[in-house]
């Protein structure tokens, strides 16, 4: 019996700017302890799901490109991953208990990537 072909997905991790601004006002000691705990939880989740993760990268500053030119802009994306999985539903379900969701108002978006056909 053959196994289903693996599909590829883009996963974006978002935190609204207002949440990030509030977090920046948190007592530095409390913030450091919380960030350490989050990193440990994130590392544990990543290790448990390593077989599906292709890349995970921090999103940097954003440029918006239009026909009128290029401008600096902001969005809520903070991290992105590319992953593989059997279906959109299965991959999305895998992220239901991701540590990123412990951040107030945070969200994770999962988008299937398909070859562009012209």
Secondary structure, 3 states (H helix, E strand, C coil): CCCCCCEEEEEEEECCHHHHHHHHCCCHHHHHHHHHHHHHHHHHHHHHCCCCEEEEEECCCEEEEECCEEEEECCCEEEEEEEEECCHHHHHHHCCCCHHHHCCCCEEEEEEECCCCC
